[in-house]
Amino acid sequence: MTNSLSKTDLKKHRQQFPGLINKTYFNFGGQGTMPNTAFEAIIDTHKYIQQVGPFSGQINAWLNNQVNLLREAIATELGTTPKTITLTENVTAGCNIAMWGIDWHQGDRILMSDCEHPGIIATVEEIAQRFGVEVDICPIMETLNSGDPVAVIRSNLTENTRLVVLSHLLWNTGQVLPLKEIAQACHNYPAQKTIRVMVDAAQSVGSLCLNLPELEIDYYAFTGHKWLCGPAGVGGLYISQQAFPELNPTFIGWRGVEMDDRGKPVAWKQDGTKFEVATSAYPEYEGLRNAIATHQEWGDKSDRYQRICELSKYLWEQLQNIERVSCLKHTPPEAGLVSFQVAGREHKQLVNSLEQQGFLLRTIADPDCIRACVHYLTLPEEIDSLIAAIEKNI
Ligand SMILES: Cc1ncc(COP(=O)(O)O)c(C=O)c1O
């Protein structure tokens, strides 16, 4: 165990997260545990809105400023500029903005990995059905331990492919895909139109150390309520400068348009706000902004990612020592998702028993496994007690 794993100030830092006190939590990929700063900011913002408004010149200007501060905080986490960020409700909303915003034609093709989330698959299927678009699914799951995901993607591109849909950090196996190489393969492919890359970033935002422009992807949809530990209901979408002009808004409202002196819409906004619609739950925005600030107080995104990797490696090693347990990944995880199988034990039953004993994990259907999520907030002793509980329960 390295020194950084036993950083003493983490225990103090964790006291700000009430959800961590009464249980041993390994479900950050489902939803993060909110810090007190986030709860307080939400309530304080509601109170302030009532005091100064709820609708007034003063409160509207204040809210506008706070929204911009959230956009800046998110942009810093993602290594990008605020104007590339659209605020949304969740990952799925961001994916829908990107996918419905493309000018589809019959015969266009979407290439999707075989590890995508049901809501994204359903959207792709509806687009296919509505516009006569063909869907190709490529086998990425089998590249977890050997093989080359870039080669798999490249060999499945066609001259009619318009969009590639995949996740950065696969929610089922924990694999991190080499997005830059994939984006370059897509953008350099001699297709009829540039092949765009849309990334489901549900598991990567708040866990990986990100610099989005360097990855060269086109759309990157994320949420604040998982690894960033914000409230449910606030997420975002990054759109690259290259992809921005050709993407059309599908849901439209006053937040996305420029208005003339008489308040009539005259043009789209020329930044991420083009895809924002209308009134939102602004106090929740303040919740996410404060959650991000709380993480940054402990360490920058690179420190947090490094700690996640040290801890997930520790969990992965301990799991290997249990006779009937095998991790899906044969080498240490590249992020916080650790998926494993237990021979001769129904995974659902095991997860249920562990939950009754205060250890929160989840099962995954495909591949059939159990997923434990390790955050920078996780303590090594929590991993030790999870290992003991698994040994006792199998
Ligand atoms: C990979 C992936 N995509 C999408 C989602 C859905 O996220 P949201 O509810 O924020 O749209 C999840 C949530 O579990 C996920 O893991």
The ligand as an ORCA input file, in Angstrom:
! r2SCAN-3c Opt
* xyz 0 1
  C     -22.762      4.063    -20.013
  C     -24.012      4.750    -19.540
  N     -24.714      5.480    -20.404
  C     -25.825      6.129    -20.036
  C     -26.301      6.040    -18.764
  C     -27.549      6.775    -18.409
  O     -27.182      7.936    -17.712
  P     -28.225      9.106    -17.487
  O     -29.286      8.583    -16.598
  O     -27.398     10.218    -16.873
  O     -28.755      9.504    -18.828
  C     -25.606      5.294    -17.818
  C     -26.105      5.202    -16.423
  O     -25.986      4.272    -15.731
  C     -24.426      4.627    -18.211
  O     -23.713      3.893    -17.360
*
